[in-house]
Amino acid sequence: MRFEVYRDAKGEWRWRLRARNGEVIADSGEGYSRREDCEHGIALVRQSAEARIEDMTTKIA
């Protein structure tokens, strides 16, 4: 997998995560005015690999 950093049509920084098959499996969901903030968003996603998985199908809405 790889993270891609790019500028959108508005000139804002964004990231996307591509799987080995080339499919985008996640993206920043928002634009950043500074590249450093965009890269910080990537760092947060990398840290989330340690987050637990919670099965929400067992929760009552």
Contacts in CASP RR format, 6 or more apart in sequence:
PFRMAT RR
TARGET T0000
AUTHOR 0000-0000-0000
METHOD contacts of the structure
MODEL  1
MRFEVYRDAKGEWRWRLRARNGEVIADSGEGYSRREDCEHGIALVRQSAE
ARIEDMTTKIA
1 17 0 8 1.000
1 18 0 8 1.000
1 19 0 8 1.000
1 20 0 8 1.000
1 25 0 8 1.000
2 17 0 8 1.000
2 18 0 8 1.000
3 15 0 8 1.000
3 16 0 8 1.000
3 17 0 8 1.000
3 18 0 8 1.000
3 42 0 8 1.000
4 15 0 8 1.000
4 16 0 8 1.000
4 17 0 8 1.000
4 18 0 8 1.000
5 13 0 8 1.000
5 14 0 8 1.000
5 15 0 8 1.000
5 35 0 8 1.000
5 38 0 8 1.000
5 39 0 8 1.000
5 42 0 8 1.000
6 13 0 8 1.000
6 14 0 8 1.000
6 15 0 8 1.000
6 16 0 8 1.000
7 13 0 8 1.000
7 14 0 8 1.000
8 14 0 8 1.000
8 31 0 8 1.000
10 31 0 8 1.000
12 31 0 8 1.000
12 32 0 8 1.000
12 33 0 8 1.000
13 31 0 8 1.000
13 32 0 8 1.000
13 33 0 8 1.000
13 34 0 8 1.000
13 35 0 8 1.000
13 37 0 8 1.000
13 38 0 8 1.000
14 27 0 8 1.000
14 28 0 8 1.000
14 29 0 8 1.000
14 30 0 8 1.000
14 31 0 8 1.000
14 32 0 8 1.000
14 38 0 8 1.000
15 27 0 8 1.000
15 28 0 8 1.000
15 38 0 8 1.000
15 39 0 8 1.000
15 41 0 8 1.000
15 42 0 8 1.000
16 24 0 8 1.000
16 26 0 8 1.000
16 27 0 8 1.000
16 28 0 8 1.000
17 24 0 8 1.000
17 25 0 8 1.000
17 26 0 8 1.000
17 27 0 8 1.000
17 45 0 8 1.000
18 24 0 8 1.000
18 25 0 8 1.000
19 25 0 8 1.000
26 45 0 8 1.000
28 38 0 8 1.000
28 41 0 8 1.000
31 38 0 8 1.000
32 38 0 8 1.000
END
